[in-house]
């Protein structure tokens, strides 16, 4: 069971989506990606350009946001797993989206990139031992464990998939 002391209170919204399902980090990574791809893969390519309201992210931007976030958090997990005590910076998700070029990319290619990245994340977390999962570092001025980062990937993806289901479908 993961402790709330392993992550910042802000991340509770994501952790609640995955930490009570009795699945391991890797099982959650697999399950959340399967669900994500299952919902989005069968949509037509134009669906990627859809937004439910002016000023909100398109589906393509949302997918790219998940990709960018997972890459950044993988780097954090790797640093902390290797006992690197460097305090890592935060990132501005709105700045990233404003500069990500997602809307000029192919919708299905973005889904493929997400699937490939998730496979890489799964392999990274499979490589960690139990003691590594408990290592803690500081990113964005908050302490977070390697284990919490692993669960966070799935929770973040599920959070955005829930938004897609509620507002975009």
C-alpha positions as CSV (number, residue, x, y, z in Angstrom):
1,X,0.0,0.0,0.0
2,X,1.3,3.4,-0.9
3,X,1.5,6.1,1.7
4,X,0.2,9.6,1.1
5,X,3.6,10.9,2.4
6,X,5.1,9.6,-0.8
7,X,3.6,12.3,-3.0
8,X,2.3,15.8,-2.9
9,X,-1.4,16.4,-2.1
10,X,-2.1,17.6,-5.6
11,X,-1.5,14.1,-6.9
12,X,-4.2,12.5,-4.8
13,X,-6.7,13.0,-7.6
14,X,-4.7,10.7,-9.8
15,X,-3.6,8.2,-7.1
16,X,-7.3,7.6,-6.1
17,X,-7.9,6.3,-9.6
18,X,-5.3,3.5,-9.3
19,X,-4.1,2.8,-5.8
20,X,-7.2,1.0,-4.5
21,X,-7.5,-1.6,-7.4
22,X,-5.0,-4.1,-6.0
23,X,-2.9,-4.0,-9.1
24,X,0.9,-3.5,-9.2
25,X,2.5,-0.6,-10.8
26,X,3.2,-2.6,-14.0
27,X,-0.3,-4.1,-14.0
28,X,-1.8,-0.6,-13.8
29,X,0.5,0.7,-16.5
30,X,-0.7,-2.1,-18.8
31,X,-4.4,-1.8,-17.9
32,X,-4.6,2.0,-18.2
33,X,-2.9,1.9,-21.6
34,X,-5.1,-0.9,-22.8
35,X,-8.2,1.1,-21.8
36,X,-6.9,4.4,-23.2
37,X,-6.0,2.8,-26.6
38,X,-9.3,0.8,-26.6
39,X,-11.4,4.0,-26.3
40,X,-9.3,6.2,-28.7
41,X,-7.9,3.8,-31.3
42,X,-11.3,3.2,-33.1
43,X,-12.1,6.8,-33.6
44,X,-11.7,8.4,-37.0
45,X,-8.6,10.6,-37.6
46,X,-10.5,13.8,-37.4
47,X,-11.5,13.1,-33.8
48,X,-8.0,14.1,-32.8
49,X,-8.8,17.7,-33.8
50,X,-11.9,17.9,-31.7
51,X,-12.3,20.0,-28.6
52,X,-15.4,20.3,-26.5
53,X,-15.2,24.0,-25.9
54,X,-13.2,27.0,-27.4
55,X,-9.9,27.4,-25.6
56,X,-9.7,23.8,-24.4
57,X,-7.2,21.3,-25.6
58,X,-7.8,19.1,-28.6
59,X,-7.6,15.4,-28.3
60,X,-4.2,15.5,-30.0
61,X,-3.0,18.1,-27.5
62,X,-4.3,16.0,-24.7
63,X,-2.5,12.9,-25.9
64,X,0.7,14.9,-26.4
65,X,0.3,16.3,-22.9
66,X,0.1,12.7,-21.5
67,X,3.2,11.7,-23.5
68,X,5.2,14.8,-22.4
69,X,4.2,14.3,-18.7
70,X,5.1,10.6,-18.7
71,X,8.5,11.3,-20.3
72,X,9.3,14.0,-17.7
73,X,8.1,11.7,-14.8
74,X,10.1,8.8,-16.2
75,X,13.2,10.9,-16.0
76,X,12.3,11.8,-12.4
77,X,11.8,8.1,-11.6
78,X,15.1,7.2,-13.2
79,X,17.0,9.9,-11.3
80,X,15.5,8.9,-8.0
81,X,15.9,5.2,-8.6
82,X,19.6,5.8,-9.2
83,X,19.9,7.8,-6.0
84,X,20.5,11.1,-7.8
85,X,19.8,13.7,-5.1
86,X,19.5,16.6,-7.6
87,X,16.4,18.7,-7.0
88,X,14.5,18.5,-10.3
89,X,12.5,21.4,-11.7
90,X,8.8,21.5,-12.4
91,X,7.4,22.1,-15.8
92,X,4.7,24.3,-17.2
93,X,2.1,22.1,-18.9
94,X,0.5,25.0,-20.7
95,X,3.8,26.2,-22.1
96,X,4.5,22.7,-23.3
97,X,1.1,22.4,-25.0
98,X,1.4,25.8,-26.6
99,X,4.7,24.6,-28.2
100,X,4.1,20.9,-28.9
101,X,2.9,21.0,-32.5
102,X,0.4,18.2,-31.7
103,X,-2.4,19.6,-33.9
104,X,-0.2,19.3,-37.0
105,X,0.6,15.6,-36.2
106,X,-1.3,12.5,-37.2
107,X,-3.8,11.3,-34.6
108,X,-2.9,7.7,-35.0
109,X,0.8,8.4,-34.9
110,X,0.3,10.1,-31.5
111,X,-1.6,7.0,-30.3
112,X,1.3,4.8,-31.5
113,X,3.8,7.1,-29.7
114,X,1.9,6.8,-26.5
115,X,1.8,3.0,-26.8
116,X,5.5,2.8,-27.5
117,X,6.3,5.2,-24.6
118,X,4.2,3.1,-22.2
119,X,6.0,0.0,-23.2
120,X,9.3,1.7,-22.4
121,X,7.9,2.9,-19.0
122,X,6.7,-0.6,-18.2
123,X,10.2,-1.9,-18.9
124,X,11.8,0.8,-16.7
125,X,9.5,-0.1,-13.8
126,X,10.1,-3.8,-14.2
127,X,13.8,-3.1,-13.8
128,X,13.3,-1.6,-10.3
129,X,13.7,-3.7,-7.2
130,X,11.4,-3.3,-4.1
131,X,14.0,-1.1,-2.3
132,X,14.3,1.2,-5.3
133,X,10.5,1.8,-5.3
134,X,10.9,3.4,-1.9
135,X,13.6,5.9,-2.9
136,X,12.4,9.5,-2.7
137,X,13.5,12.6,-4.5
138,X,12.4,16.2,-4.9
139,X,10.8,17.5,-8.1
140,X,8.8,20.7,-8.4
141,X,9.5,21.5,-4.8
142,X,7.8,18.3,-3.6
143,X,9.0,15.0,-2.4
144,X,7.9,12.0,-4.4
145,X,8.8,8.3,-4.3
146,X,9.7,6.2,-7.3
147,X,6.7,4.0,-6.4
148,X,4.4,7.0,-6.4
149,X,5.6,8.1,-9.8
150,X,4.9,4.6,-11.2
151,X,1.3,4.8,-10.0
152,X,1.0,8.4,-11.1
153,X,1.5,7.6,-14.8
154,X,-1.6,5.4,-14.8
155,X,-3.7,7.7,-12.7
156,X,-2.8,10.7,-14.8
157,X,-3.7,8.8,-18.0
158,X,-7.0,7.6,-16.5
159,X,-7.8,11.1,-15.3
160,X,-7.6,12.4,-18.8
161,X,-9.4,9.4,-20.3
162,X,-12.3,10.1,-17.9
163,X,-12.3,13.7,-19.1
164,X,-12.4,12.5,-22.7
165,X,-15.3,10.2,-21.9
166,X,-17.2,12.9,-20.1
167,X,-16.6,15.9,-22.3
168,X,-15.3,14.7,-25.7
169,X,-17.4,11.6,-26.6
